[in-house]
Amino acid sequence: MIDIHSHLLYGIDDGSKSIDESVSIIKHMSEVGYTDIILTPHYIVDSHYDSPRSDNIVLMNSLKKALLDNKIDVNLYLGNEIYMDDDIDELLDEGKISSLNDSGFLLIELPMNGEYEGYIDVFEYLIGKGYQVILAHPERYHSFQKDFNKVYELEKIGVYFQSNIESILGSYGKGAIKTVKRLLKEKKISFLASDIHHRKHDYGKFNRAFKKIRRYVSKEDLELLIYGNPYKLISFNRK
């Protein structure tokens, strides 16, 4: 399996707090089948979550060495979970944030409550510049839970959707369960990811979630969501 959304770049957001915690989490993830993980720390303008790409590369290289020292065979790549902002293209040009493994795919997060006015215009602008936009966990946004037409609007302009594996288990509330079920039924999701943050995670939840997800998608489609599509992403060379 390949994970395109994780918070394992330690000490810079609300995820892992230390390199030891990250190594422990990644060891457990390898044991449940993960071979590749994209590190996607939050980047939020004018907040404490603003570690620049240059610092993130240093941290990633330290984590890669720690995995090697501990004989953990998992490949790491760099990205960001970018909080919605009008100037995402400038942040990219300035080298402050990363697309997913330098692929040109951008993992973007919207406000959980309320709405960011003009987000469709920003997405259209980024797509027009040649980027591929992935909306992180649409099932978690209250505005999407209330109005599924927002999914159709974004799909129409070429936005991809990444849902969290554990949404189907109720980890983010009943609204997220209902919305992720509909996303699965209507084949709107392109990527399933962990969005993992902490060592206290129950890794048995992955298999329980996959069993429930299989009620709504075929075995082949599930394989695409956790391996096939993520593999194409990390292998993509932006021209």
N, C-alpha and C positions, 0 to 999 in steps of 0.2 A: 504494500500500500504506500501511497505518497500523500503526504499532508501538506496542503498549501497555506494553512493558517494556524500559527502557533505563537505563543508568547514565552519562548524559551531562551531568548537572548537576555541574559540575566542582568538584573539590577537597574533596568532603565524604564520599566513601566510597571503595570500591576501584575505582571507574570512572575516568573522565577526570580528569586532574590539572590541566588548565588550560582557559581559554576557547578558546585557539588549537587545542588538541587536539579539543575538542568541535566547533568549527566545521569542522575538517578531516574528522572522522568524519561529521558531518551532510551535508557536501558529497558525500562518497562515497555515503551512503545515498540522497540525492536522485537520484544518477546511476543507481542500480539500481532506482529506482521509488518510494521513500518520499516521501509528501507531508505526512504528519502523524506526530508522535512524542510520546508521553507520557514525560516525564522521571520516573523512579521510583527515586530514591536509596533505599538501604537506610535503614530506621529500626529500630534495635535498642536497646531500653531498657538503660541502664547500660553503654553502650559509647561509643566515639568516633563511631559512626554515629548521631548523634542531632540532626542539623541541623533546627531547627524550621521549620515552614511559612512563617513570616514571612521568615526568611532565604532560604529556597528561592525565594520569589517574587521577591526582589531579584535573585538569581542568574539566574533564568529570564529576567527582563526584560533583564538585561545580555546574555544569550546571544541573545535575540530581536533586540536592536539590532545585535549583531555579525553575525548572519545577514543582516539587512537591508543593512548596510554592505557585505557581501560578495556581495550579490545572490543569496542562496540562498533559494529559495522553498519553505520547509518550515514548517509550523505547529507550534508547541510548546504543550504542555499540562503541567500539574503533577499529580503523584501521589506515591506512595511504594510501595516494596516493604517491607511491614511484617513484621518478624519476629514470629512467634507470641508472644502475650502475653495474659494474662488481662484486662488493662485497656485493650484497644484502643479500646473505646467512650469511655473517659475521655480517652485521648490525642486522639481526634477532637474531643470536646467542649471540650478545653482549647486546641485549635488547634495542636497539636504536629505532627500528621500530616495527610495529605491523601488523600481518596478520589481516584479517577482522574478528573481534570477536574471535580471537585466533583459527580460523577454519583451518588455513593452506592455505586459499585462499589469494593470493597477488594481490592487485590492483596496476598495474604498468603503468607508463606514459612514452611515447617516446617523442623526440623532435618534436615540431610542424613543424619546418622547418628543412630541411636537414635530416640526418639519423645517427643513432647510429650504427656504424659498429659492427658486431658481436652480435647484440641483439638476434638473433635466437639461437645462441650458449648458451647465458645466460639463455634464457627461457628453453631450453632443459635441461640444468644443474639443474635448480631449480625444474623442473618437475621430473627429475631423482631422486632428493632428497626427493620427496614425496609432494612437494607443488603443488597447483593448481594456474595457472597464469591466471589472468583476465587483458586484455589490455583495459585501459581506453580510451573511445571515439576515436576509430580508424578512424571514419569519419572526424575527425578534422586534421589528419596528412596529410600534402601536399604530402608526398611520397606515401601514401595509396590512396589518391585521383587520383594520376597519374597512379598508378599500383595496380589494385585490386588483382593481383596474390599474393600480400603480405598477404592478408587475407587467401587465400587458403594454403599458406605455413605455417602460424601459426596454422590454424585449423588442419592441418595434424599432427602436433606434440602435439596437445591437448590443445591449448590456447583457452580460452573463451573470448568473446567480450562484453563490456558494452558500450552502446551508450547513449548519452545525449538526454533527452526527447525533448528539444527545438531545437535540430539540424534540425528537420523536418520543423521548422518554419523559418529557415534562420538566426538564432541567431549567427551562426558561418560562414556564407558565403554560396555562391552558391555551391562551391565544396563539402561542408559538406552535403548540402541537397541531392545532386546527389548520394553521397556515402552512406548516411544512407538509402536512398530509396532502393538502391541495396542490402544493408545488410539485410534490412527487407524482401524484396522480396525473397531473397535466404536463409532466415532463419538462418543467421549467428549470430544473436545477442542472447545472453543468459540473459542479464540484461538491463533494461532501468532505468536510474537514473537521479537525478536532477542536480548534480554538482553545487549545489546552493552556492552562496558566500555572497550576500548582502541583506539588508532589502528592498532595492528599487525594488526588484523582483516583477514582475507582475504575481500573482498566477493564474490569469485567463488563462495564457498561457498553463498551464498543460492540461486543458480540450480541448483547441483548438488543441494542439499537438496530444492528443489522438485521436481526430476525424480524423486527417490527417493520423496518423499511422494506423488506422483501414482500410484505403484503401489498405494496403499492408499485413496486418495480420488479422487472425480471432480474434473474441472476446476472445476465449479460449487461443489463443497464446499470446495476449496482457496481459491477466491475469497472465500467466506464467512469463512474462517479468517483471511485476511490483509487483508481489506477490509470485507466486509459487516457482520460482527459488531463489529469495532472501530469502524466508522462509527456504528453504533447506540449504542455505548457513549459515544463522545465527544459524541454529540448528545443523550444522555439527560439530562433535567432531573428531578432528584430532588424530589419534592413533600414 
